Structure formats: C-alpha cells, structure tokens
C-alpha cells in the first residue's frame, strides 16, 4: 500500500513539474525540457521540506528550540534530496532485495536485526543502511512493512511482536536488535512492553518523536493522534518505560528535524542520546554521520 501511495505522489509531482516547466519555457529549445522538469521537481522537494519545517516549528510553539539559519538551510537542502530518494526507494520496494524473510529464515546463530519504518512508509527507506549492516557482519537483517497504513500503533506493534518471536526462534534464541525510524521507534517500544529482554536486545531509534510531534495534529489518523504531544497513549507509554529501560535504548535525532518538533522530543531519560545538527527527518537515514552512530551503537551492544 505504501508503495502505491508514493508512486501516486511521484506521478503527481512529475505531472506538476512538467506543466510548470512547460509554462516557464515558452518557446525555448526542446533540449531544455529535461533539465527544466528536473529543476521543477527539485524545487517541489525544497518547498515541501521548507514548508514542513516551518509548519512543525510553528505548531510546536517551541521557544526553547535552538535556531540557526545555517543549520536550518543545510537541513532543508539535504532533506529535499533525501526525501525524494526515499520516495523513489519506497515506490520500488517490492522489486528491491537484500532483506531476509521470516518465513524463510535460515536457522543458526547470528546477530539478527529488525528494521521498523515510520508512518506511511515501507522498508524501502532502509536502502542506505542495509549494505552497511551486511558489510559489518549482520547477515540476518529483516524489515517489516507495517500495514495497514492507517492502523494504530498498538495494532502495528502486534505485527512487530510476531516478527520478533519468529526471528528469535529461527536464530536459536538469539536476541534481536531493533533499528527504527520515526513512528517505528514507538512501535518498537510498544512491542518491548510485551516481549521484554528475552527477545529484544537493543532498540536504536532515529528521529522518533518519543514525546510527540506537533505536526501529527495535521493528519488525524489513529497513529498520529497517539503521537500528538500530551496524548494519553504517549503519556502511558513513557510512564511505564522512561528512565527504567529493560534493554539498552539509543536515540539519534536532529534539532532541525522538519517533522519532529518540539526539537528535543526525541530525548529519552535513561537512553543514550546522539544529538545532531543540520539534518532533516529522512536525511537522518541517508547521512553518513547518523549511520555511523547507528553502527557504533550496534558495536557497543555486541
């Protein structure tokens, strides 16, 4: 479902960019059509990144957020490219390979890893991290596609729990490390409540709104209602976990995240924190600095 959604979004953006380029070109030579359309596509991505950053900060009313024009500009520019590439990867996800499937998991010891994506996404967002995991010796890498797109976090966590149990059995009782992006971090934490440290070894989150995201108020889906700052669901989850973790938790986040605001919503008491600057929401999945943090956290948890 997510792949279909993002193919539709990309088709719409391409149609708009083509129409925009046609109006702008007028009678200019046809050799300018392709670069003009590409330029219009990139302009759309920049407007989306800048608009989401401004909207998120305005809704959050975060007077304590550090504001740097340099870092905000850097984050907006990099997010324009990162989000566009993520949309392409998510659109092509059914034809991409590299992940193991739970039904065909090969038995034996290993260092199993489960990747959990965020809201309205699919496992295509992990294309930059996957080769690094394989190169570091993590041969048993699984990734879920959370369905339905509009399901609440509790329902999505049930699917993650089943995947974790399957991996735990398939790999001779090895505990599974979870790497999660955005809402996926909340899904992983909800699954941890049921499974505990017998199955889960470590949770690493990237850009997860552990204390809510003001932008979630814009989209009134069940999961976004749960992610609103001050929601009953989020308060209950944090009350039972924050500061008394059953497994190590690492939170990697950027102060210029264009979706997660307040800026330090990803800060968790008792977790290991990696605060970054100049990266957007999807930029964290493509940044070498952020992925270095992920790999370091994995090595620390060996």
HELIX and SHEET records of a PDB file:
HELIX    1   1 UNK A    2  UNK A   25  1                                  24    
HELIX    2   2 UNK A   30  UNK A   32  5                                   3    
HELIX    3   3 UNK A   33  UNK A   60  1                                  28    
HELIX    4   4 UNK A   69  UNK A   91  1                                  23    
HELIX    5   5 UNK A   93  UNK A   95  5                                   3    
HELIX    6   6 UNK A  102  UNK A  104  5                                   3    
HELIX    7   7 UNK A  123  UNK A  126  5                                   4    
HELIX    8   8 UNK A  127  UNK A  135  1                                   9    
HELIX    9   9 UNK A  153  UNK A  170  1                                  18    
HELIX   10  10 UNK A  183  UNK A  195  1                                  13    
HELIX   11  11 UNK A  196  UNK A  198  5                                   3    
HELIX   12  12 UNK A  214  UNK A  217  5                                   4    
HELIX   13  13 UNK A  222  UNK A  226  1                                   5    
HELIX   14  14 UNK A  232  UNK A  241  1                                  10    
HELIX   15  15 UNK A  283  UNK A  285  5                                   3    
HELIX   16  16 UNK A  288  UNK A  300  1                                  13    
SHEET    1   A 6 UNK A 141  UNK A 143  0                                        
SHEET    2   A 6 UNK A 113  UNK A 116  1                                        
SHEET    3   A 6 UNK A 176  UNK A 181  1                                        
SHEET    4   A 6 UNK A 200  UNK A 206  1                                        
SHEET    5   A 6 UNK A 248  UNK A 254  1                                        
SHEET    6   A 6 UNK A 272  UNK A 276  1                                        
END                                                                             
